[in-house]
Amino acid sequence: MSQREELLQMMTKLLNSATKIGYKSGYQALKRYCTVNENLSFFCLLREELEKLPCHVGKLCP
């Protein structure tokens, strides 16, 4: 699987998460992926943009 396909799969899984646990898992996977693959930092802006959204959409509420 190419990096592009892998990243797209992770982003899709994150955005389609139906539960808080699923979202948290997908978010952590995307965060790890972005850290390991710094060359794809442009695509990892999604993670940064999600952090700017309201709590119920882009962040896990405490």
N, C-alpha and C positions, 0 to 999 in steps of 0.2 A: 504494500500500500504506500502510495506517495505521501509526502508530508502534507501536501495540499488536501488530499482526500482524508487523511487522518484528522487534520485540523477541522475540516468541514464537518466530519462525523461528530467530533467532540462538541463543536458549536451547536449543531442541530440537537444533539442530545441535551445540552444545557438549556437551550431555549424551549424545548418541548417537555421539560421536567414538570411532572404533575404534583410532586410532593416537595416539601422542604428538604427532606433527606436526599432526594434525587438531585435537586438543584445544588445542594452543598457538595455532593459527590462530583457532579459535573464541573462545578466551579473550581474545585480543588484540582481536578485532573487538568483543566485548561490552564490554571495557574502554573502547575508543574511543567506542563508542556511548553508554555511560554518561557519559563526560566531555562529549561534545557535547550530549547531551540531559539536562541536569541536572534537568529537571522530572520525569523518570521515576526519580528516585533511589530511590524505594521498591522498584521492581522490580529495581534494580541491587544490592539486598542479596544477591541470589543469588551475585553475584561475591564479595562479602565472605564469605559463608557457605562458598563453595567453598574459600576460602583457609584455613579452619579445619579442613578435613578432612585425613585422613592423606595423606601424600605420594603414594601410588599412586592416590588417588581425586581429591583436590581440588587438588593442586599438581603441577607438573612437577618431577620429581626432577632434581637436577643431574647 
